[in-house]
């Protein structure tokens, strides 16, 4: 007896003749097929007033992450943690900060920041603008730096990345200091010469002390109301916390290219928040405390 399975595989039956499809049904099927094959990348077209500033913002992002998820709503937002989950970045550029903002709906995509910084045409003047346009048919984002009538463009592939689920950070900060970024940069650079970590203390409401200790000996600097670089100090209770200098230095170096003043907020053995003061954009770094 012949094997039934062999027969089914070796001798397929003739297909049934196709049935006619009513015109209206055919039209609906074609519309559905068109939707299914339509590009998933929306037509986004935005223009930032300063190409140089946007590049500096991307450099600030690269401190934490290389491949970042961009989320478009009524703003462009990047929230990311570094691979070791020691530091976090939160960048928000609202639509008011853009010269042009044409975003049809909520959307997110992945961008390789290193590709951008390596290949993007260098702005020639402070007034050079930057236009970002999606290229839906190629799944790319076109970057155009414009100097007067001169336009220089480069395209980068979009990355299929999903936003990381990062909880909203809510900390009852006990101390906050506002100071010039150059002063903070100097303090960090000095501390790096003797240690890998830095301690921040507010023994009272009159001063803040930064200190570090290593094989070469201790380092400390105290800022009080007589220090010109200390612009404001708020202390709700005495605090003491230690943080990694590598993350803090990288964040402060990036901030120094964007602003003249920054704010630090912390509590006992809780994450440190570094706010970079910008006109419309908000940029914050969070650094976990170092616990021995």
N, C-alpha and C positions, 0 to 999 in steps of 0.2 A: 504494500500500500504506500502511496506517495505521502511524504511528510507534508502536513497542512501548512506549517510555518514556512517551509521551503517554497511552497507554492505561493504563499502570500507575498514573500519577498522577491521571488524570481519572476513571478507572472502577475504584475499589477493589473488590476482591472482598468478598463477604459473609463475615463472621467465622464461624469454626467454632463450633458450639454448645459451651458449656462442659461439661467433663467433671465428673462428681460427684467430690467429695473426701471420702475417708473421715473420720469424726468425729475420730479420734485425730490424723490429719494436720492437720486444720483447727485443732484445739486447739493444736498445736505452732506452726503458722503465726501464730496470734493471739498466742501468748506471745512469739514472736520480734519481731513487729510492735510489741508493747508495749515491749519492751526498746529497740528502735530509736527509738521516739518518747519514751522517758522522758527527763526533764530531766538534763542533764549536770552541773548544779550540785548538789553534795551538801548535805544538811541539816546545816549546821554551826551550833553554838550555844555561844558562849564568853562568859565574863564577866570583865572586868579590874577589880581592886579600886579603882583610882584613874583616873577619867576624865581628870583634869588631867595626870597623869604620862603617860598614853597619848598625849594630844594633844602633849605636849612631845617624845615619841619620834617622832611623825609630823613635827613641825617639824624634828627632827634628820635625818630621812630626806630631807626636802625640800631640805636643804642640797646634796644630791648629785643627786637625781632627783625629777621631779614625778610621772611615771607609773611606779609601782613594782610589781614582781611579788612577791606574797605567796605563800610556800610553806608549806603546812600538812603537818606529819608528827606527831611527838610534841612539836612546838614550832611557833612562827610565826617564819619567818626571811625577812629581806629582805637580799639581796646585790645591790648595784648600782654601776655606774660612771657618772660624769658623762659628758655627750656628748663632751667632749674627751679623755676617758680620762686625766685628770690626777689625779683623786681617786676613791676607792672607799669604800663604806660596807658594813659587815657588822653587822646587827642580829639578835639571837636572843633570843626571849622563850620560855623553856621552859614546859611545861604547869604546872610547879610554881608559876609566877608568877601563874597565873590562879586566880580563885575557883571558876570552873566551866570545864570543858573537855570538850566533846562534839564530837569530830571523828571521823567514821566511817572515814576512810582518808586516804591521801596525796592532796593536791590543791593546785593552784596557780591563781591568778587575778591579774588586774591591777587596781590601785586608783589612782585619780587623787588624789594627796595634796592638791593645791591645792583641789579640790572639797570635800574633807572639812574642811580647816582653815577654809574660807570659810563653810561652811554648817552645820557641826555645832553643836548647841546648847551654849552656854558653861556649864561646870560652875559651880554656885553655892557648893559647899562642898568641902573637901579630901576628905571621905569619899564624895563622889559616885562612883558606879560607872559602868562602860561595858559594855554588852552588844552583841556582834556576832552577827547572825543572817543566814544566807543566806536569800534568798527565791527558791527554785528556779524557780517558775513565771514569774518576771519577770526572772531573771538579775540580781538585785540583792543588795546587802548592806545590811542594816538596822542602823543605829547608834542605840542607845538610851542616853541619859544619864539616870540615875536619882538623884533627890534625895529621900530618904525614900520616900514613896509616889508622888511625882510622876515620871512617865516622859515624856521628850520624845524623839521618834524622827525620823529622816530616813533616806531610802533613796538609795543611789547605784548607778548602773549599773556592773556589772563589766566590765572590759576584757579583750578576748581577746589577752593578752600571753603570750609564752613566756619562761621564764627565760633570761637571758643566760649564755652559757658563760664563766664567770669562773674561771680556774685558781686553785687554792689557793696562797696566797702563803707562801713559805718563805724567810725571810731570816735570815742569821746576824748578828743585831744585835750591835754592838760597844759600845753605850752605852744606858743606860736611866735616866731620871730620873722621880721621882714628886714632884709638887708640888701646891700648892693651885691650884684652877682660877682663883681671883681673881688670884693672882700672875701666872699665865700670860696671863690676859686683859689685864692691865695692860701686860705686856711687849709683847704683840702690838699693842695699841692705840698704844703709844709708837712702835713700829717702823713702823707704817703711816703715821705723819706724815712720815717721811723717805724711805721706799722702798717698792717693791712686793714685795721679797723679804727673807727673813731667813736669817741663817747661824747654825747651831748648832755649837758646838765643845766638845770635851772634850780639852784639851791634856794632862791627866793625870787621875788618879783622885780629885782633890781638889775640882774645880770644873767648872761648865758655864757657857759664855758664849753669850749671844744678841746678835747684832749686825746692824746694817743701815746702809747707806750710800746717800746720794743727793745731789742738788744742794744741799740745805740743810746737808749735813754728815753726819758719822757719828753713830751711836747704838750704845750697848752697855750690857749689864748682866751682871754675873757673880754667880752663886749658888754658895755653898760651904757647908761644914758648919756655919757660924755663921749661915746664913740660915734664919730660922724657917719660911719658906714652902717650903724645900727639905726634903722628907720622906725621900727616899732617892736615892742616886746610885750606879750601878754602871757602871764603865768597864773594859772588857776590853783596849782599846787606844785610842790617840788617834784622835779622829774629827773630821771637818769636812764639813758638807753644807749646801746652801742650798735653801729651799723657798718656794713662792708664798704670800705673805701673804693674798691674797684667799681662798683655800681654807682656810688655817689659821685665819684670823679667823672665818669663818663656822662652822667646826667647833667652835672653842672657845666661841663665843657660844652655840651650841646646847647644848654640854656644861655651861656655867655654869648653865643653867636646871634641870639634872638632878642635879648632883653637886657636892661640895665639893673633890674631889681627882681628878686625872687622871695618866696616865703617858704619857711619850714614849719611843719606842724608835727607834733609827736606826743606820746604819753609813755609812761613807764613800761619798757620792754614791749612796745607796740610798734607797728610799722610807721615809718617816717614818710610824710607826704611833702614833696617838693613841687610847689606851684610856680610855673613860669609866667610872669605877668606880660600878657599881650593885649592888644587893643580889643579885638573881637573874638579871636581864637582862644580856646582854653587848652592848656597843655599841663599835665600833671604826671609826676613819677611817684610810685610807691615802692619803698624798699623795706623788706622784712628785717626785723631786728636780729642782731647776732647774739646768740645765747651760748655761753661756754658750757 
